[in-house]
Amino acid sequence: MTSLVIGTAAGLNPYVALLVAGAIAGWTGRLQLSSELGATSETTWRIVALVAGAALAIDLTFGKVRRFAWLMRRLSETAATGAGAVGASMACPDTVPIWVAAIGGSIGSLAIAHLISRIASHGARSDRWVRMGDVPVLMGAGTAAAIIIPLVVALPIVGTALAILSLLTVACGAFIVSRQPSGPQPMPVEKKHTTGSAKPS
């Protein structure tokens, strides 16, 4: 179940997911790592956390610049594929083949990242958000990714429930967006009603 949560977090934000998971594995030892993964060294996961933190800083900086926003989003989707594979593998049960966990985590994370991109893209074209509707979507996804991993380590039931709720929210949001027009919609013009007209004398 922890693998599912980390894979979900990687789809929400791959950099945050690897940063949090690597930090927990490297500095606290609270995360039970799969023996099949082979990378059980604390130093390895500390390096993973530091690299992910640097990537997160770059993404947060350039991701808010209109010129680079969607390039960074495409890079994030690509990173989600790898982060999902690593995240699902690092905590998968020994009874599950590691390649099964890697493939499942990779596909699941990419699917979630793609749905978030659709929601953010629709919000970015909305006049109601002053063409910045992608920012609250992506920040919310990053916040959820940062919360669910430590929560599932401390409170597995609550953390898993939050991960499932995040999945349902993203799926419903993408469905709602797919039913709406993609471009900005003109605001309706109110008609002025006149009660009477003054005749010239």
N, CA and C of each residue as an Amber inpcrd file, in Angstrom:
protein
   603
   0.8260000  -1.2100000   0.0000000   0.0000000   0.0000000   0.0000000
   0.8600000   1.2610000   0.0000000   2.0080000   1.1910000   0.6970000
   2.9100000   2.3400000   0.6840000   3.4070000   2.6330000  -0.7190000
   3.6280000   1.5850000  -1.5060000   4.0610000   1.7730000  -2.8900000
   3.0100000   2.5230000  -3.6910000   1.7400000   2.1870000  -3.4570000
   0.6490000   2.8830000  -4.1440000   0.6360000   4.3550000  -3.7830000
   0.8420000   4.6540000  -2.5060000   0.8140000   6.0440000  -2.0540000
   1.9810000   6.8290000  -2.6600000   3.1840000   6.2410000  -2.6470000
   4.3430000   6.9480000  -3.2050000   4.1800000   7.1310000  -4.7060000
   3.6460000   6.1130000  -5.3920000   3.3930000   6.2520000  -6.8220000
   2.3710000   7.3360000  -7.1210000   1.3470000   7.4230000  -6.2890000
   0.3470000   8.4820000  -6.4420000   0.9730000   9.8570000  -6.2210000
   1.7950000   9.9680000  -5.1830000   2.4690000  11.2350000  -4.9100000
   3.3890000  11.6250000  -6.0500000   4.0350000  10.6320000  -6.6700000
   4.9130000  10.9240000  -7.8070000   4.1230000  11.4670000  -8.9870000
   2.8920000  11.0030000  -9.1580000   2.0550000  11.5490000 -10.2160000
   1.6140000  12.9690000  -9.9220000   1.3540000  13.2630000  -8.6430000
   0.9670000  14.6150000  -8.2530000   2.1220000  15.5890000  -8.4340000
   3.2990000  15.2080000  -7.9610000   4.5060000  16.0080000  -8.1630000
   5.7140000  15.0960000  -7.9430000   6.4250000  14.7370000  -9.0020000
   7.5220000  13.7690000  -8.8690000   8.6680000  14.2590000  -8.0020000
   8.9570000  15.5570000  -8.0540000  10.0810000  16.0920000  -7.2900000
   9.7770000  16.0860000  -5.7900000   8.5690000  16.4980000  -5.4420000
   8.1680000  16.4820000  -4.0370000   8.1410000  15.0520000  -3.5100000
   7.6120000  14.1330000  -4.3140000   7.4960000  12.7390000  -3.8760000
   8.8650000  12.1390000  -3.5790000   9.8300000  12.3230000  -4.4840000
  11.1620000  11.7660000  -4.2590000  11.8900000  12.4920000  -3.1300000
  11.6410000  13.7950000  -3.0040000  12.2590000  14.5520000  -1.9190000
  11.8000000  14.0270000  -0.5620000  10.4980000  13.8670000  -0.3900000
   9.9450000  13.4230000   0.8920000  10.3020000  11.9630000   1.1570000
  10.1050000  11.1000000   0.1480000  10.3910000   9.6810000   0.3440000
  11.8760000   9.4490000   0.5970000  12.7300000  10.1430000  -0.1620000
  14.1650000   9.9970000   0.0410000  14.6180000  10.5060000   1.3980000
  14.0090000  11.6000000   1.8420000  14.3730000  12.1570000   3.1470000
  13.9610000  11.2180000   4.2770000  12.7640000  10.6380000   4.1570000
  12.3080000   9.7030000   5.1930000  13.2030000   8.4670000   5.2250000
  13.5460000   7.9440000   4.0350000  14.3800000   6.7420000   3.9740000
  15.8210000   7.0290000   4.3830000  16.3090000   8.2190000   4.0540000
  17.7170000   8.5230000   4.3010000  18.0320000   9.0680000   5.6700000
  17.0860000   9.7630000   6.2870000  17.3920000  10.4220000   7.5610000
  16.6260000   9.8600000   8.7550000  15.5230000   9.1770000   8.5100000
  14.7340000   8.6800000   9.6350000  14.7060000   7.1630000   9.7290000
  14.8090000   6.4930000   8.5990000  14.7250000   5.0370000   8.6120000
  13.3380000   4.5080000   8.9020000  12.3150000   5.3780000   8.8310000
  10.9410000   4.9580000   9.1180000  10.2910000   4.2360000   7.9440000
  10.8530000   4.4020000   6.7520000  10.2770000   3.7900000   5.5590000
  10.9080000   2.4190000   5.3340000  10.0870000   1.3910000   5.3140000
  10.5690000   0.0320000   5.1140000  10.8670000  -0.1870000   3.6310000
  12.1560000  -0.2840000   3.3000000  12.5550000  -0.4200000   1.9050000
  12.4950000  -1.8730000   1.4670000  12.1970000  -2.0670000   0.1900000
  12.1640000  -3.4050000  -0.3700000  13.5750000  -3.9700000  -0.4620000
  13.7370000  -5.2120000  -0.0470000  15.0650000  -5.8330000  -0.1130000
  15.4810000  -6.1000000  -1.5540000  14.5120000  -6.2410000  -2.4650000
  14.8250000  -6.5040000  -3.8720000  15.3720000  -5.2680000  -4.5740000
  15.0950000  -4.0940000  -4.0240000  15.5540000  -2.8720000  -4.6870000
  17.0700000  -2.7720000  -4.6760000  17.6980000  -3.2260000  -3.6210000
  19.1560000  -3.2150000  -3.5660000  19.7420000  -1.9310000  -3.0300000
  19.0360000  -0.8170000  -3.1860000  19.5560000   0.4760000  -2.7240000
  19.0500000   0.7440000  -1.3140000  19.6640000   0.0900000  -0.3560000
  19.2520000   0.2620000   1.0350000  20.1500000   1.2160000   1.7990000
  21.1650000   1.7640000   1.1390000  22.0860000   2.6770000   1.7970000
  21.3960000   4.0040000   2.0960000  21.5760000   4.5060000   3.3060000
  20.9880000   5.8020000   3.6680000  21.5750000   6.9190000   2.8250000
  22.8640000   6.8020000   2.4940000  23.5150000   7.8380000   1.6770000
  22.8580000   7.9500000   0.3160000  22.4800000   6.8150000  -0.2680000
  21.8370000   6.8260000  -1.5820000  20.5530000   7.6300000  -1.5620000
  19.7300000   7.3990000  -0.5500000  18.4440000   8.0920000  -0.4900000
  18.5920000   9.5440000  -0.0810000  19.6450000   9.8530000   0.6410000
  19.9150000  11.2600000   0.9330000  20.2780000  12.0090000  -0.3400000
  21.0590000  11.3690000  -1.1930000  21.4110000  11.9940000  -2.4760000
  20.1700000  12.1640000  -3.3380000  19.3050000  11.1380000  -3.3480000
  18.0510000  11.2280000  -4.1000000  17.2220000  12.4080000  -3.6080000
  17.1370000  12.5790000  -2.2880000  16.3580000  13.6810000  -1.7270000
  16.9470000  15.0300000  -2.1070000  18.2680000  15.1540000  -2.0660000
  18.9130000  16.4260000  -2.3970000  18.7440000  16.7690000  -3.8740000
  18.9110000  15.7830000  -4.7460000  18.7330000  16.0240000  -6.1850000
  17.2860000  16.3940000  -6.4880000  16.3430000  15.6790000  -5.8560000
  14.9340000  15.9950000  -6.0610000  14.5980000  17.3900000  -5.5390000
  15.2060000  17.7800000  -4.4300000  14.9810000  19.1220000  -3.9010000
  15.4820000  20.2000000  -4.8420000  16.6490000  19.9650000  -5.4640000
  17.1750000  20.9230000  -6.4340000  16.2670000  21.0100000  -7.6570000
  15.7930000  19.8440000  -8.1240000  14.8740000  19.8340000  -9.2690000
  13.5650000  20.5400000  -8.9300000  13.1040000  20.3630000  -7.6870000
  11.8720000  21.0390000  -7.2540000  12.0500000  22.5500000  -7.2600000
  13.1980000  23.0270000  -6.8040000  13.4550000  24.4690000  -6.7980000
  13.4480000  25.0360000  -8.2220000  14.0560000  24.2970000  -9.1500000
  14.0690000  24.7430000 -10.5500000  12.6540000  24.7550000 -11.1140000
  11.8900000  23.7100000 -10.8090000  10.5210000  23.6130000 -11.3280000
   9.6460000  24.7280000 -10.7710000   9.7760000  25.0150000  -9.4820000
   8.9680000  26.0770000  -8.8880000   9.3330000  27.4490000  -9.4450000
  10.6140000  27.6260000  -9.7980000  11.0650000  28.9240000 -10.3180000
  10.6160000  29.1360000 -11.7570000  10.9810000  28.2150000 -12.6190000
  10.6810000  28.3790000 -14.0430000   9.2430000  27.9860000 -14.3800000
   8.6360000  27.1830000 -13.5100000   7.2640000  26.7830000 -13.7700000
   6.2720000  27.9080000 -13.6490000   6.6640000  29.0050000 -13.0030000
   5.7740000  30.1640000 -12.8630000   6.0230000  31.2070000 -13.9490000
   7.0150000  30.9710000 -14.7960000   7.3090000  31.8890000 -15.9020000
   6.5570000  31.4030000 -17.1250000   5.7380000  32.2760000 -17.6960000
   4.8850000  31.8650000 -18.8110000   5.6810000  31.2560000 -19.9640000
   6.8730000  31.7360000 -20.1860000   7.6630000  31.2540000 -21.3200000
   8.0860000  29.7990000 -21.1400000   8.2910000  29.3790000 -19.9000000
   8.8000000  28.0400000 -19.6390000   7.7820000  27.1350000 -18.9410000
   6.5920000  27.6600000 -18.6500000   5.6540000  26.9230000 -17.7990000
   5.3310000  25.5420000 -18.3520000   4.9390000  25.4870000 -19.6210000
   4.4860000  24.1950000 -20.1370000   5.6440000  23.2980000 -20.5420000
   6.8150000  23.8600000 -20.7880000   8.0010000  23.0210000 -20.9490000
   8.3240000  22.3210000 -19.6320000   8.2550000  23.0640000 -18.5290000
   8.5040000  22.4730000 -17.2260000   7.4410000  21.4370000 -16.8850000
   6.2110000  21.6760000 -17.3630000   5.1510000  20.7060000 -17.0930000
   5.4110000  19.4060000 -17.8400000   5.8680000  19.5080000 -19.0730000
   6.1970000  18.2990000 -19.8410000   7.3630000  17.5610000 -19.1860000
   8.3410000  18.2910000 -18.6980000   9.4520000  17.6540000 -17.9900000
   8.9550000  16.9810000 -16.7130000   7.9840000  17.5940000 -16.0650000
   7.4280000  17.0120000 -14.8510000   6.7070000  15.7090000 -15.1530000
   5.9830000  15.6690000 -16.2610000   5.3130000  14.4320000 -16.6440000
   6.3330000  13.3330000 -16.9250000   7.4190000  13.6940000 -17.6130000
   8.4690000  12.7130000 -17.8870000   9.1190000  12.2290000 -16.6010000
   9.3700000  13.1610000 -15.6900000   9.9650000  12.7950000 -14.4090000
   9.0270000  11.9270000 -13.5870000   7.7140000  12.1420000 -13.7470000
   6.7450000  11.3420000 -13.0030000   6.8360000   9.8720000 -13.3950000
   7.1840000   9.6060000 -14.6460000   7.3100000   8.2220000 -15.0950000
   8.4190000   7.5120000 -14.3230000   9.5850000   8.1620000 -14.2320000
  10.6970000   7.5710000 -13.4950000  10.4770000   7.5650000 -11.9970000
   9.9250000   8.6740000 -11.4730000   9.6990000   8.7650000 -10.0320000
   8.6690000   7.7490000  -9.5710000   7.6540000   7.5070000 -10.3930000
   6.6560000   6.4990000 -10.0420000   7.2490000   5.1070000  -9.9830000
   8.1450000   4.8140000 -10.9210000   8.7980000   3.5080000 -10.9260000
   9.6890000   3.3290000  -9.7040000  10.4770000   4.3590000  -9.3960000
  11.3670000   4.2840000  -8.2340000  10.5640000   4.2460000  -6.9440000
   9.5700000   5.1000000  -6.8410000   8.7890000   5.1810000  -5.6140000
   8.0300000   3.9080000  -5.3130000   7.4150000   3.3250000  -6.3560000
   6.6680000   2.0950000  -6.1410000   7.5950000   0.9250000  -5.8340000
   8.8080000   0.9600000  -6.3640000   9.7580000  -0.1370000  -6.1470000
  10.3960000  -0.0830000  -4.7670000  10.5850000   1.1390000  -4.2450000
  11.3530000   1.2760000  -3.0080000  10.6190000   0.7260000  -1.7930000
   9.2950000   0.6200000  -1.8750000   8.5500000   0.1480000  -0.7150000
   7.6090000  -1.0010000  -1.0460000   7.8230000  -1.6600000  -2.1870000
   6.9270000  -2.7540000  -2.5590000   7.2070000  -3.9840000  -1.6890000
   6.1820000  -4.7790000  -1.3980000   6.3930000  -6.0030000  -0.6090000
   7.3140000  -6.9780000  -1.3480000   8.0280000  -7.7890000  -0.5860000
   8.9320000  -8.7570000  -1.2000000   8.1910000  -9.8290000  -1.9850000
   6.8990000  -9.9830000  -1.7140000   6.1160000 -10.9820000  -2.4430000
   5.7500000 -10.5070000  -3.8430000   5.8900000  -9.2030000  -4.1060000
   5.5760000  -8.6370000  -5.4210000   6.8750000  -8.4450000  -6.1930000
   6.9680000  -8.9800000  -7.4160000   8.1800000  -8.7560000  -8.2150000
   8.4330000  -7.2730000  -8.4160000   9.6750000  -6.8800000  -8.2990000
   9.9870000  -5.4550000  -8.3350000   9.6670000  -4.8400000  -9.6870000
   9.7740000  -5.6220000 -10.7570000   9.4830000  -5.0690000 -12.0870000
   7.9860000  -4.8020000 -12.2550000   7.1630000  -5.6020000 -11.5700000
   5.7160000  -5.3510000 -11.5990000   5.3970000  -4.0360000 -10.8990000
   6.0180000  -3.8190000  -9.7400000   5.8070000  -2.5680000  -9.0060000
   6.3070000  -1.3770000  -9.8110000   7.4590000  -1.5360000 -10.4700000
   8.0330000  -0.4330000 -11.2450000   7.1360000  -0.0480000 -12.4160000
   6.6630000  -1.0460000 -13.1450000   5.7950000  -0.7620000 -14.2980000
   4.4680000  -0.1620000 -13.8420000   3.8760000  -0.7520000 -12.8100000
   2.6070000  -0.2300000 -12.3100000   2.7330000   1.1920000 -11.7830000
   3.7900000   1.4530000 -11.0210000   4.0060000   2.7990000 -10.5020000
   4.2720000   3.8100000 -11.5950000   5.0110000   3.3850000 -12.6240000
   5.3290000   4.2840000 -13.7270000   4.0750000   4.6740000 -14.5040000
   3.2690000   3.6770000 -14.8520000   2.0420000   3.9460000 -15.6240000
   1.0560000   4.7720000 -14.7960000   0.8840000   4.3880000 -13.5290000
  -0.0530000   5.1190000 -12.6770000   0.3490000   6.5650000 -12.4690000
   1.6300000   6.7960000 -12.2320000   2.1030000   8.1660000 -12.0090000
   1.9590000   9.0160000 -13.2570000   2.2850000   8.4420000 -14.4100000
   2.1480000   9.1890000 -15.6600000   0.6880000   9.5450000 -15.9250000
  -0.2150000   8.6110000 -15.6300000  -1.6410000   8.8800000 -15.8480000
  -2.1200000  10.0260000 -14.9660000  -1.7220000  10.0130000 -13.6970000
  -2.1250000  11.0820000 -12.7810000  -1.5300000  12.4160000 -13.2260000
  -0.2520000  12.4060000 -13.6000000   0.4020000  13.6410000 -14.0500000
  -0.2750000  14.2050000 -15.2930000  -0.6900000  13.3190000 -16.1950000
  -1.3590000  13.7820000 -17.4170000  -2.7160000  14.4110000 -17.0920000
  -3.4570000  13.8190000 -16.1710000  -4.7550000  14.3780000 -15.7880000
  -4.5880000  15.7510000 -15.1350000  -3.5550000  15.8810000 -14.3000000
  -3.3000000  17.1770000 -13.6700000  -2.9300000  18.2180000 -14.7200000
  -2.1780000  17.7980000 -15.7400000  -1.8230000  18.7260000 -16.8130000
  -3.0640000  19.2280000 -17.5270000  -4.0310000  18.3560000 -17.7290000
  -5.2780000  18.7590000 -18.3920000  -6.0370000  19.7760000 -17.5510000
  -6.1140000  19.5240000 -16.2500000  -6.8150000  20.4600000 -15.3690000
  -6.0880000  21.8040000 -15.3340000  -4.7720000  21.7580000 -15.2110000
  -3.9930000  22.9940000 -15.1510000  -4.0670000  23.7630000 -16.4610000
  -4.0560000  23.0450000 -17.5740000  -4.1370000  23.7090000 -18.8760000
  -5.4610000  24.4380000 -19.0360000  -6.5320000  23.8150000 -18.5920000
  -7.8400000  24.4720000 -18.6680000  -7.8780000  25.7000000 -17.7740000
  -7.3180000  25.5840000 -16.5730000  -7.3110000  26.7230000 -15.6650000
  -6.4600000  27.8710000 -16.1660000  -5.3810000  27.5450000 -16.8880000
  -4.4960000  28.5990000 -17.3940000  -5.1630000  29.4280000 -18.4740000
  -6.1710000  28.8610000 -19.1200000  -6.8780000  29.6030000 -20.1800000
  -8.1470000  30.2760000 -19.6810000  -8.3930000  30.1840000 -18.3820000
  -9.6200000  30.7370000 -17.8290000  -9.4290000  32.2000000 -17.4460000
 -10.3390000  33.0450000 -17.8980000 -10.2840000  34.4620000 -17.5420000
 -10.5920000  34.6740000 -16.0570000 -11.2960000  33.7350000 -15.4450000
 -11.6570000  33.8870000 -14.0360000 -10.4260000  33.8490000 -13.1410000
  -9.3700000  33.1510000 -13.5900000  -8.1280000  33.0460000 -12.8230000
  -7.0380000  33.9410000 -13.4130000  -7.4300000  34.8900000 -14.2450000
  -6.4950000  35.8300000 -14.8610000  -5.3670000  35.0580000 -15.5630000
  -5.7560000  33.9880000 -16.2390000  -4.8220000  33.1390000 -16.9920000
  -3.7340000  32.5160000 -16.1140000  -3.9570000  32.4430000 -14.8160000
  -2.9770000  31.8220000 -13.9120000  -3.6320000  30.6810000 -13.1370000
  -4.6520000  30.0860000 -13.7120000  -5.3690000  29.0220000 -13.0260000
  -4.5710000  27.7610000 -12.8480000  -3.4460000  27.6230000 -13.5860000
  -2.6100000  26.4340000 -13.4130000  -1.8510000  26.4640000 -12.0950000
  -1.5890000  27.6510000 -11.5670000  -0.7870000  27.7780000 -10.3490000
  -1.4650000  27.1190000  -9.1510000  -2.7340000  27.4350000  -8.8190000
  -3.3530000  26.7510000  -7.6700000  -3.4950000  25.2530000  -7.8790000
  -3.6970000  24.8240000  -9.1170000  -3.8090000  23.3880000  -9.3870000
  -2.4990000  22.6830000  -9.0820000  -1.4070000  23.1990000  -9.6080000
  -0.1060000  22.5600000  -9.4220000   0.3850000  22.6850000  -7.9850000
   0.1210000  23.8030000  -7.3460000   0.5280000  23.9530000  -5.9530000
  -0.2690000  23.0140000  -5.0480000  -1.5360000  22.8680000  -5.3490000
  -2.3490000  21.9340000  -4.5670000  -1.8800000  20.4980000  -4.7310000
  -1.5070000  20.1320000  -5.9680000  -1.0040000  18.7850000  -6.2150000
   0.3110000  18.5490000  -5.4800000   1.1880000  19.5550000  -5.4870000
   2.4590000  19.4360000  -4.7850000   2.2720000  19.3200000  -3.2780000
   1.3120000  20.0790000  -2.7380000   1.0360000  20.0130000  -1.3010000
   0.5120000  18.6360000  -0.9050000  -0.3920000  18.1000000  -1.7250000
  -0.9300000  16.7690000  -1.4410000   0.1620000  15.7100000  -1.4910000
   1.0790000  15.8310000  -2.4570000   2.1850000  14.8760000  -2.5720000
   3.0820000  14.9350000  -1.3450000   3.2840000  16.1260000  -0.8040000
   4.1540000  16.2780000   0.3690000   3.5070000  15.7490000   1.6390000
   2.1840000  15.7360000   1.6830000   1.4860000  15.3410000   2.9050000
   1.2780000  13.8380000   2.9900000   0.8760000  13.2180000   1.8950000
   0.3890000  11.8410000   1.9950000   1.4960000  10.8340000   2.3100000
   2.7430000  11.1050000   1.8730000   3.8020000  10.1270000   2.1270000
   4.1480000  10.0320000   3.6130000   4.4930000  11.1490000   4.2980000
   4.7620000  11.0150000   5.7460000   3.5410000  10.5830000   6.5310000
   2.3440000  10.9350000   6.0400000   1.1330000  10.5440000   6.7570000
   0.9170000   9.0380000   6.6810000   1.2050000   8.4360000   5.5220000
   1.0100000   6.9910000   5.4020000   2.0480000   6.2230000   6.2080000
   3.2290000   6.8380000   6.4370000   4.2400000   6.1980000   7.2790000
   3.8030000   6.2200000   8.7430000   3.2250000   7.3380000   9.1770000
   2.7990000   7.4650000  10.5710000   1.4230000   6.8570000  10.8090000
   0.4960000   7.1270000   9.9090000  -0.8790000   6.6270000  10.0430000
  -1.2940000   6.0090000   8.7040000  -1.0220000   4.7320000   8.5100000
  -1.2500000   4.1020000   7.2030000  -2.6820000   4.2320000   6.6860000
  -3.6590000   4.0660000   7.5580000  -5.0530000   4.1090000   7.1030000
  -5.4270000   5.5130000   6.6430000  -5.0600000   6.5070000   7.4360000
  -5.3840000   7.8970000   7.0940000  -4.6400000   8.3210000   5.8280000
  -3.3480000   7.9690000   5.7450000  -2.5630000   8.3360000   4.5650000
  -3.0760000   7.6890000   3.3000000  -3.4520000   6.4250000   3.3860000
  -3.9990000   5.7250000   2.2200000  -5.3300000   6.3380000   1.7950000
  -6.1660000   6.6650000   2.7790000  -7.4540000   7.2940000   2.4670000
  -7.2470000   8.6320000   1.7660000  -6.2530000   9.4020000   2.2180000
  -5.9660000  10.6860000   1.5840000  -5.4530000  10.4910000   0.1590000
  -4.6490000   9.4530000  -0.0680000  -4.1590000   9.1730000  -1.4140000
  -5.3090000   8.8140000  -2.3450000  -6.2260000   7.9810000  -1.8660000
  -7.3880000   7.6050000  -2.6770000  -8.2660000   8.8210000  -2.9480000
  -8.4420000   9.6720000  -1.9300000  -9.2310000  10.8920000  -2.1220000
  -8.5730000  11.7970000  -3.1590000  -7.2450000  11.8790000  -3.1460000
  -6.5270000  12.6810000  -4.1470000  -6.7500000  12.1260000  -5.5430000
  -6.6980000  10.8080000  -5.6660000  -6.9400000  10.1820000  -6.9730000
  -8.3420000  10.4970000  -7.4810000  -9.3380000  10.3710000  -6.6060000
 -10.7160000  10.6510000  -7.0080000 -10.8980000  12.1170000  -7.3820000
 -10.2490000  13.0160000  -6.6390000 -10.3530000  14.4450000  -6.9300000
  -9.7700000  14.7720000  -8.2990000  -8.5940000  14.2170000  -8.5810000
  -7.9550000  14.4610000  -9.8750000  -8.7980000  13.8940000 -11.0060000
  -9.3210000  12.6750000 -10.8210000 -10.1380000  12.0540000 -11.8680000
 -11.4160000  12.8490000 -12.1250000 -12.0900000  13.2700000 -11.0500000
 -13.3200000  14.0610000 -11.2130000 -13.0180000  15.4150000 -11.8380000
 -11.9140000  16.0440000 -11.4140000 -11.5430000  17.3280000 -12.0020000
 -11.2640000  17.2210000 -13.4810000 -10.5550000  16.1760000 -13.8920000
 -10.2590000  15.9860000 -15.3130000 -11.5320000  15.7110000 -16.1010000
 -12.4650000  14.9770000 -15.5000000 -13.7350000  14.7050000 -16.1870000
 -14.5400000  15.9830000 -16.3790000 -14.6020000  16.8100000 -15.3310000
 -15.3380000  18.0710000 -15.4200000 -14.7180000  18.9770000 -16.4760000
 -13.3890000  19.0330000 -16.4890000 -12.6910000  19.8690000 -17.4730000
 -12.9620000  19.3850000 -18.8910000 -13.0160000  18.0720000 -19.0830000
 -13.2320000  17.5310000 -20.4240000 -14.6220000  17.8390000 -20.9550000
 -15.5500000  18.1530000 -20.0680000 -16.9220000  18.4750000 -20.4750000
 -17.1220000  19.9500000 -20.7400000 -16.0910000  20.7600000 -20.4650000
 -16.2140000  22.2020000 -20.6480000 -15.4230000  22.6580000 -21.8660000
 -15.8310000  23.7700000 -22.4790000 -15.0470000  24.3110000 -23.6010000
 -13.6420000  24.6600000 -23.1610000 -12.6790000  24.4850000 -24.0560000
 -11.2820000  24.6720000 -23.6920000 -10.8440000  26.1300000 -23.6900000
 -11.4700000  26.9570000 -24.5160000 -11.0450000  28.3400000 -24.6330000
 -11.7340000  29.2560000 -23.6510000 -11.2680000  30.5110000 -23.5590000
 -11.9260000  31.4840000 -22.6780000 -13.3190000  31.8110000 -23.1820000
 -14.2630000  31.9070000 -22.2670000 -15.6470000  32.1500000 -22.6330000
 -15.9920000  33.6200000 -22.4580000 -16.7120000  34.1870000 -23.4320000
 -17.1020000  35.6020000 -23.3010000 -18.0940000  35.7790000 -22.1690000
 -17.9410000  36.8720000 -21.4640000 -18.8490000  37.1750000 -20.3650000
 -20.1800000  37.6710000 -20.9310000 -21.2900000  37.2200000 -20.3670000
 -22.5930000  37.6740000 -20.8670000 -22.7960000  39.1620000 -20.6180000
 -23.4230000  39.8210000 -21.5780000 -23.6810000  41.2490000 -21.4790000
 -25.1070000  41.4500000 -20.9920000 -25.2340000  42.1810000 -19.8930000
 -26.5620000  42.4170000 -19.3410000 -27.3020000  43.4340000 -20.1970000
 -28.5650000  43.1480000 -20.4430000 -29.3880000  44.0620000 -21.2220000
 -29.9650000  45.1410000 -20.3150000 -29.9400000  46.3330000 -20.8100000
 -30.5000000  47.4500000 -20.0520000 -31.9650000  47.6110000 -20.4090000
 -32.8090000  47.5740000 -19.3870000 -34.2420000  47.7250000 -19.6010000
 -34.6380000  49.1620000 -19.2700000 -35.3320000  49.7860000 -20.1750000
 -35.7960000  51.1640000 -19.9540000 -37.2800000  51.1470000 -19.6480000
 -37.6760000  51.9070000 -18.6580000 -39.0890000  51.9660000 -18.2640000
 -39.8740000  52.9330000 -19.1260000 -39.1950000  53.8360000 -19.7560000
 -39.8930000  54.7930000 -20.5870000 -38.9260000  55.7150000 -21.2680000
 -39.3620000  56.4500000 -22.2290000 -38.4690000  57.3510000 -22.9580000
 -39.0450000  58.7600000 -22.9250000 -38.1820000  59.7120000 -22.7260000
 -38.6320000  61.1030000 -22.6710000 -38.7140000  61.6550000 -24.0860000
 -39.8780000  62.2060000 -24.4240000 -40.0380000  62.7780000 -25.7440000
 -39.5640000  64.2170000 -25.7500000 -38.8830000  64.6000000 -26.8060000
 -38.4290000  65.9980000 -26.8770000 -39.6040000  66.9380000 -26.9860000
 -39.5700000  68.0300000 -26.2840000 -40.6780000  68.9890000 -26.3120000
 -40.5410000  69.9190000 -27.4830000
